[in-house]
Amino acid sequence: ASELNLSKPIARMLSARGFTNSFEAMEFLDINIDSLENPFLLPDMEKAVQRVQMALKRKEKVFIAGDRDTDGITSTTLLVNLMELIGLKVSWSVPRPEDGYGLSKAAVDSAADFSASLLLTCDCGIKEIDGVESARAKGMDVIVLDHHEPSKELPRAWAIVDAKRADSKYPFSELSACGVAFKFAQALLLGMDPEFFGKEIVFFDVETTGMSAGLDEIIEIAGMKTRNGVELDRFHSLIKPECSIPASLTEIHGLTEEMLKNSPPASEVIPKFLDFIGDSILAGHNVSFDIKFLTAAAKKCCGKTIRNDSIDTLSESRMQFPAADHKLSALTKSLKIAHEDAHRAMSDVEAVRDLYKRLLSRRNAKLQFFLKNNLDLVALSTLADLVPLKSENRILVKKGLDALTKSARPGVAALREGLIGSKKITAKDVGWTLAPLLNAAGRMGKASMGVELLLCKDEKRAKELVGELSAMNSERKTRTRTNEAAALLELEKVFVPERDAAVVLSVKDIEHGVTGLVATRILHYVGKPTVLFIDDGNEILSGTSRTIPEFDIVKALEKLSHLLEKFGGHSSAAGVSLKRINLEKFRKEFNELVRSEVPEELLMPRLYIDADVAIDELNLKLLEDLLRLEPTGNGNEQPVFCSRGVEVKEATRMGDNGKHLKIVISSSPKIEAVMWNAELDFIPKQGEKIDITFKLEKNEWAGKTSLQCLVEDIKPAVKRRM
């Protein structure tokens, strides 16, 4: 805790969540935009970039086909911004309710009418075999940018960029669709650097017995061969020297004659290293030093000269950071690059590779412009689509929330001013206020209004669109309540909690646009995987599904695919359709599947506690440290604390019919705990001792800041042995 300047409850919480050392915790707490993964690790990314570069040379027209939810709206907007930035003519569409989901006939026809020869899908396409074939038949190449689970058969697209592909090497598979579109933008803009794109670069380093290439020897050599920054191969070897190693150098690199006595000689190692590098570009930190030693060794061992092109990160760092200390160890420390074993060859190679990645990104003006002006879209999509706030998503959302707060984009500014005000935007603001408004556009059949708003360059028109969307959202709320009531009536008829491990409902005339919201409400109500179908009198019932974290809904639907017409989505939510005649069989088999794969205790409401906290640990420092955990949400939940044996100082009922509860759990300083809709078997009274679980929030009133506990549960205090 002291090493990270953290309060003890937060340190205990991080430990409970699996952080094993201070470096892991620091990486989590101190978010760095430079830590974004290499986009070329995604499958087909180089092919996708090459195809857009071809379109630029040919001055082709590009069409973007998106989806109707916030993720689809934002990714469509981002890709339009990208195509306009690089100078391509672009048009777009998002589906209307009658178009269905995915790459629709209407989208392909619109692309053809625009005379597009390149079609990019976003938030759809991975399962659209027929849609892609239709586009190809009309003379278009298709690049699929998606984040949904693929089927065994992939569409015949030019490139399919999806981290969930079985052959993906990308280290994180839970990006939103707009996140995937952003990675494509990152790759495309990096790909405009001719030094980097499509080039094989070998990062290499040598450790030596001295500073003179003519007199001293290489005693360790390492190399990493890359293409577009993606590692292809490694080389490492210690080398037995012919002369002694000065003690002063052993102190630096740690290599001793004893360590090297059984190593191969330079005459054996250097020819192999020359074969390894071939004609690749050589990169290093003060690379001329390493090349001089390699040249001397190559000439001595096999009479060869090194003529490879080279890249020097030392020279580049001096241009970008003129006032900095340019030693590799100093740069890695200031830029927070992992470099645990400095002055050993492979550790230095890895550090130089990571340093080059940072320098390459920072010198790319178009990429930096795009980052600044589009991370707000990625934050909106990531929070709206409820993908886990882990790894790269956490970086994108943290920086994206800052961008949302400052964004000069007229559409975002109108959303912010109309709904949030001037305060800093939080993940909660997006999830509860901004995303529902954009989602309402799609749910009410007007997804194009969402894209129009985000692309809008006129402040007056942007404010008009926000007003129209607000009215739609109000109507959506009314429809949701009506449809939810109908679904709950059906739930009472067919669902027996003691018998059923899952919920499968077919509700007459429920509306397409709100089924996801209603299914989510039912899931929260019963705590069991839920599938909700719309019964509109047709032979095919279509619907949606939501699930608990421990049960992957797409994998479940794959096992029941013999009963289904179509399905697709994520591990936590998916669309699904089946023939009416298969409904009862599906209900039976889905229940059996859930029962066989999920332990019974996981199908009951649960409350996870992150850490116990004493009342005297509830202070403003703890509140400050909680802000370092932001953004919180799916996959990085707001911490739940438990205080045990707490004496109730005051207890009062609030609200209509006293349905809310407020208790005071500390008098000095005064700390209040509030429980909304307090349906409790046990109602605490003044003087009683309780065990209380809660989340902490900041309460600002009359210019003062205080802690407020939002109560999750209250029970009589359990007596514990001393």
N, C-alpha and C positions, 0 to 999 in steps of 0.2 A: 504493500500500500504506500509506504513512504517513498519508495523508488519512483513510483508513478504519480506521486502527490495525490493519492486517492483516499477518500474516507474508507474506513474499514468495512462498512456494509457493502459498498460497491466492489471492493476487493474480494469479499466473500462471495458475492453474486457472480463475478467473473470466474472465480474458481469453480463454482457450482455449474457454470455453463461450459466448462471444459477447457478454459485457458490454463496452460500448464507453466508458462513462464512470462516474465515481464516483456520480452520482445514481442510475443504473440499479442499480449494485451495492448502494447503500445501501437502496434500496427492497426489494431481494431479501433483504438480511441483516436489516434491522430491520422485522419484520412488525408490521403495524398493523391491528387488527380494523376500524377505521374506513375502511379502504381497500376494503371489500367493494363489489362492483358494485351498481348500482341494480337491484333485482329486477324492476322494471317494464319493463326492457329485454327480458325474456323474452316470447315471443309469447303472447298471450291472457291475460297475467297480470291485467290490469285486469278482464277478464270473469270470471276465476276468483274474484277477490276479491269482486266484486259479487254473484256467486252465493252465496257463503258468507254475506255480509252479509244477503242475502235469506233464507237459511235461519235466521239468527239471529232476524230479525224474525218469521218464521213459526213458530219453535220446531220446525223440522224435525229428523228423525233422519238421521244421517250414517253411512255405512258405508265402511270403508277396506279395499281389496283389495290386498294386497302380494304379494311373491314369497318364495321359500323360502331364499335365501342371506342372508349377513350384511347386504348392502345392502338387500334387501327387508325383512328383520327390523327393521333400525334405522329405515328410513323409515316403516314401519308404526307403530312405537313413537312416533316423533316426531310423526306426524300425529294419533295418538290423544291424545298430550299436548297438542297444539295445540287440538284440538276441545274437550277438557275445560277448558283454560285460558279459552277464550272462552265456555264455558257451553253447548255443544251436546251432546246425547246421541249417543254414538258406539259402534259395534261394529266388529269387524274379522275378517279371515281371511287366512291364508296357505295356499298350496296343499299338499296331500298328494301323494305320488308318483302316485297314480291320477288326480289332477286335471290333470296335465300342467302346462305353463307358461302364463303370461299370465292374462288375465281369464277364469277358468273358469266353467262352468255352475254348479258348486258354490258359487262365490263370489257369483254373481248371485242364486242361490236363497237363500243365507244372508242377503243384503241384503234381499231381498223378505220373508223370514220376520221380519226385524227391523223391517219397515215403514219402511225408509229411502226417502227421496225424493231423496237426493243421494248419489252413489257417487263416491269418490275412488280412483283407481288410483295405485299407486306402484311403480316398478321394473317396470312392465308397462303395456300399454294402447295403445301407439303403433301397433301392428299389429293390434289386436283389434277389427276391424270387426264381426265377428259377435257378439262378447261385448258390445260397446257397444250394438248393436242390440237384443240380448236384454234388457239393462238398461232401455233406453228403452221397450221393449214392456211392461215391468212397471212403468212410471210413474216411472222414475228419470232425473234428469239426471246426466250423467257428466262429471267433471273428470279429465283424464288428466295425471298428473305422471310423466314418464318421461325417460330419458336414452339410450335406444336409438335406433338409426338408423331413421327413418321410411321407409315405402314411398311410392310416388308417390300412392297413394290414402290419405287419412287417415280415421279413424273419425268418425262424425257425433256427436262429443261436444260438450257445452256449451263447453268450453275444452280446449285441448291445449297444455300447457306443456312444451316440450322444446327445449333450446338447439340441438339438431341439426336442427330444422326448417329448410327451405330459406329461409324468410322471417324467420328469427331475426336480430335485431340485437344479440344478446348477445355481448360480446367474447370469451367463453371457452366452448367447447362440450364440455368434458370433465368436467363435474360428475358425481359419483355420483348415483344416484337419491335417496339421502338428502340430498345436496347440493341437488338440485332441490326436494325437499320443504322443506328449510330456507329456500330462497329464497322459496317460497310462504308460509311462516310469516312471514318478514321482511316481505313485501309485505302480507299480511293484517293484521299488527299495525301497520305504518305506515299502512295504509288506515283505521285507526280514528281517525286525526287529521283532524278535519274541515277544518282549515286547508289541508291538503295534498292529500288524496285526491280525484282527479277534477277538480282545479282547474288552470286555466291560470295560471301564474305567470311574469311577465317579470322576470328579474333585469336591472337596468340600472345604468349608471354614467355620470356626466358629468365631463369635465375642463373647467375654467373659467379665466377671466382674473383671477379674484379671489374674494372670499368673500361679496360682496353680490349677492343674486339680483336686486335692483332696478337695480343699477348695472353689474354685470359680465356677461360673456357666456359661453355654452357654446361651446367650441372643439372638443370631441370628444364623441360620444355613442355608446353601444353598448348593445345589449339581446339577451337570449337568452330566447326563449319556450319554456316547458316545460309538460308535463302529467305529473303524478306523477313529476316530476324528470327526465323524458325530454325531451331537446332536440327541439323541433319546427322552430324557425327562428331565424335570427340577423339582427341589424341592426347596421351600423357605418358611421359617417361622421365624417370631419373636417369642421369648419365654419370658413369664413373669417370672422374677427372684424372688427368695425367699428372697434375701438379697439386699442391696442397691448397686448402681453403683457408683464407685469412680468418682469424677469430672474429674480427670486426664485422665481417659479412655473415658469419654464422649467427651472430647476435641479431642480425636483421631478418634473414630468411629461415633460420633454424636448421639448415642442412649441414650435416657433419660428414666427415670422411667415413665414419663407421656406418652411417646410414646408406652411403653410396657404394660401399666396397663390393657388393654383389650385383650392382646395376650394370647394364650393357654399356659398352663404350660408344663414343660419338660416331664412330665409323659404322656402327650398326643402327643407331637411332636416327641420325640425320637423313639418310636416304629414304627411310620410311616416312619421315615427316615431310620431305619434299614431295613424295608421292601423294601424301594426304592433302597438301595444299594445292597441288596442281597449278593452274593459272588463276586461282581465286584471288580476290582482293584481300590484302593483309591489313588488319586493323589492330591497333594497340594504343596504349597511353605512352607518349613519347616513342612512337613506333620506330623512328629512325634508329634508336639505340638497339632495339631488338633485331631489326633487319640487318644492322651492321654485324652483330654477332652471328646471325643465321647465315649471312653471306660468307663470312670468314670460315665458318664450320663447313658450309656446303663446298666451298672451293677446296678446302683441305681434304675433306672426305671423298668427294667425287668429282672435283673439278668443275662444278656448276656455279652459275651466277644467278642471283635472285633479281628478276626483272618485273615481278608482280606489282600492280598498282597498289597504293596503300591509303589508309585513312588514319589520321592521328587525332584521337580524342583530346589530347593535351592542347593542340592548336585550337581546336573547336571550342574547348572550354574557356580558353583565354579570350576568345572573341565574345562568347556569351556572358562570361562572368569576369570582366577585366580586373575587378578588385579582389577576387577570391584567392585563397591558397589553392594552387592547382595540382598539388600532390594527389595521387589517386585516393589515398586513405582519407585526406581532408575532404575531397569532393564527395566520396561515398557517404561520409558522415553528414555533411551539410544537406545532401540530397536524400538522405535516409535510404541508401542502397545497401542491401545486405553484403557484408564483406568481412566475414568472420576470421579468415586465415590470411591476412594481408602478407604480401611478399612470398606467397607460395603460388606457383605458376597457374594452376587451375582456378584457384580462388580469385586471382587477379583477372584471369580471362573472363570469368563470370561477371565480375564487377565492371570490367570494361564493356562487355556486351550490354549490360543494363545501363551504364552511363551513356553509351552511344544511342540507345533507344530514347533516353530522356533528351539528349542534345538534338537528335533528329526531329523529335516532336516539337521542341521549343523553337527551332529555327524555321518551322513551316508556318508561314503567316496565315495562309488560308485555313489550315487546320486549327490554329489558335483562334481565329475569327469564328470558325464554325463551332468550336467548343463553347466559346463565350455566348453565342447567340442561339444555341439549340439544346443545351443541357436542361433547360426548363421543360422542354417537351419530354425528354427522357424521364425526368422526375415524375411528371404527371402520369405517364404511361405505367411506370414501374409500381407506383403506389396504387393506381386504379386497378391494375391487373392482379394485384395481391401476390406477385411473385416474391420469393423470400428475400428479405433485406439482409443478405449475406454477401460476402466477397465483393465482387465488382458492383453489384446492385447498390450496396451501401455507399460506395464511392460516388456513383452516378447520382443517387438521390440526394446525398449530403450536398454535393456541389450544385446539383440541379435546383434544390430548394433555395440556395443563395441566388441562383440565376432568376428563379421565379420572383423573388422579392425585389430584384433590381431590374427585371426585364423591361426594355423599352418597346417590346413588341406590342402594337396597339391592342390586339386581341387579348393578350395576357394582362396588360395594364388595365383594360376595361373589366376583366374578370376580377382582378385583384381589388381595384377601387370599388367595384360594385358589391363585392361579397366579403372581402377580408379587411379592407382598410389599409392603413400605412404600416402596420406592424410586420415583423418578420414572419414569413409564411412557414408553417410547420407541416410535418407529415400528416398530422391530424386535420389540418385545414384542407389539404388536398383530398384526403380520403372522405371527409364528411361534407365538404362544400364544393370544391372545384370539380373534382372528377364526377360526382353525381350530375352536375349540370351538363357536362359534355356527354356523359352516358345517356342523359335524357334525350339528347338529339337523336341518337341511334335508336333508342327504345321507342321514340315517337315517330320513327320513320323519316327523320330529317338529319341523318348523320352528316350530310354534305354541309349543313350549317355550321357544324363544329369545325370542319376543315376551313370553311370560308372565314370563320372568326379568327382562327390561328394564323391564316395567311393574310388577313386583312391589314391594309396599310393606312386606312383612313380611321381616325379616332372616333369621329361621329358615327360612322357605320358600325364600328366595333361595339360601341355602347348600345346601339339599336339591337344588334345581334344578341348581346348579353341579356337585354330586356326580353327578347323573344324566347331565348333559351330558359330564362327564369320562369316565364309563364308556362313553358312546356314542362319544366321540372315540377312545378306545382300540380299540373294535371297528372304527371307521372306518379306523384305521391298519392294522389287520390285513387288512381287506377290500381296502384300497388296494394293499397289498403283493401279495396274491393276484391281484388283477386286473391289476396292473402286470406281474407275471410272465407272465400269459396274453397280454397285449398284446405284450410283448417277444418271446415265442415266435412270434407271428404276424408281427411286424416282421421277424424273421430270414427268414421264408418269402417275403415279398413285396417287401421293400425292398432295393434295390441302391444303395448310396450313390453310386457312380460314374455310375449311369444316371438316378436319380430326383431331381427337383428338389423333390419334396414327398412327404409320407407320407399315404396313405389306407388305413386299416385297417378291417376288419370283424371283430370278435372275438366268438366265441360266448359267450353267457351272462354277459358282463361286466355289472356292476351299474350301474344308472342313477346312483346317488348319487355315484359316484367317477370318472365318465368325465372330468370336467374336470381332476381331479388327475392322472389317468393321461396324458391328452393333453399336459398341461404338462410332465410328466416326459419324455415322448418328445420334445417340442420341444427341451427342454434337452439331451437326449442327442444328437439328430441335427442340431439347429440349422436345421431346415427347417420350413416351414408344415405343420401336421399336422391331419388330420381323422380322428376316431375314431368309428366306428359300432358300435352294439350289435346283434349278430345273435341275436335271441331267437326266431327261427323264424317271425316274421311277415313279411307282404308288404312292409311299410314298415319301413325301417331308420332309427332315429333316433340322433343322436349330437351331438358337439360338436367345435369346432375351436379351435386356438390358432395364433398366427403370430408372425413376426419383425416388428420395428418398421417395416421398409421395405415391408411388404406388407399392405394393408388387406383383411382377410378378408371383410368385408361387401360391399365393392365387387366382390371376386372372385366371391362367391357370387351376386351380382346378375347377373354376366356368364354364369353357368352355371345361371341360374334355370330354364331350359327342361328341366333334368334333375332339378329339386328339387321336393319337395312343399311345404316350408316352411323358412324360415330367418330369422334375426334376431339382432341383438346389437350388438357394438362393433367398432371397427377391429381390435382385437387378439384378440377371442374372440367366437364366435357358436355358437348352436345350429342344427342342420340336420337335415333328414330327406329321404329319397328312396325310390323304389321299388327293391326288390332288383334288378330287371332292369336298372336304370340304373347300378349300382355301378361296373362295369368301365369304362363310357364316362365316368363322372364322374372316375374315377381317372386315365384317360388325358388328359382335357381339363383337369383341374385341374393336372396336372404340366406340360402344355404352356403353360398360362396363367402359372404361376409362372416357368417357364423364359424366357418371352418378356418378363416384366416385371421380373424381379429379376436383376441382374448376378451372374455365377457366384461372384465373390469374396464376395458378401454371404450366400451359402449355405454358407459355411465358418465354423468357430468363429473369433471375433475377440476381441482384447483391446484396449480403448481406454485410452490413457494420458492423463490430464489434465495432468500436469506432471512435469518432472524435478525431483528434490529431492536436494540434497547431504546427506550423513550429518550434518554439523554443523548442518543446518537442522531436524533431527528433535528437537524439544523440546516442552515442555509448552505453550508459547505457541501452537505449531502445533496442538496438540490442542484447546486452548480455541477457536481460530478454526474448527476443524472443527465444533464444536458449533453455531456460528452458521449453518452450512449446513443444519442439521436443520430439518424432517424430510427424510431422504433415502429414496429408493425409486424407483419407476418414474417416469421423466421428470426426476428430480433424483438421479441415482445417487451413491452414496458414492464420493468421489474415488479414483482409482487413480493412485499415484505410481510413479515409476521412479528408482532410484538406480543409477548406472553405475560400473563399475570398483571395486566394493566388495570389500574383502578379508575373507574368511571367518575369523573368530577361532576359532569352534568350530562343529562340525557333528555332531549326534547324531540317531539314529533313536529314535522313541517308539512306544508303543502296541503292540497285538497284531501280531505278525509285523513290527514296525518299519515300519508303513505310514505313519506320520506323520514329519515332518522338523522339527527345530528347529535353527536356526543363529543364532549371535551375530554381528552385523554391526558392533557398536561395543562397546569395552571400557569407555570412560569418557565419558559414562555408559553403563552396560550396556544395549544394545538388542537384544532377541530378535526373531527372525522365525520364525513357525510356518507350516508348510504341512500342512494336513490331507489325508489320502489322496494322498500325494505320489507320483504315477505319472509319473516324469520319466525321460527318456532320459539326462539328465546329473545326476549326484549330486555336489554340491560337496564338497570336502574342505578341511580347515583350511589356510589360507595361499593358497588359490586366489582369483582375482578373478572376480567375477560381475556381471552386470546383473540386477537383481531388481525385479520389479513387485509392488506390495502396496497393501493398504488399511491405514489406521491405526486402532487402537482403544486405549482406555484400559484398563490392567491394574491392578487394585487387589488388593493382597495384603499381609496383616499390617500394615494401616494405611498402606501406602505406595502412591503412584500412579506408574506408569511407562508408557512407550509400548510397545505391542506391534504388530508388523507382521504382518498376515495375508497370506501370500504367495499371489499369483496365478500367477506364473511365475518361473522362474530359468533363465538361460542363461549360458554362459561369456562373460566380458567381451569386448566387441568393441574391438579396438585402434583408437583414433581419432588422426587427425593433429593435431598441435599447431598 
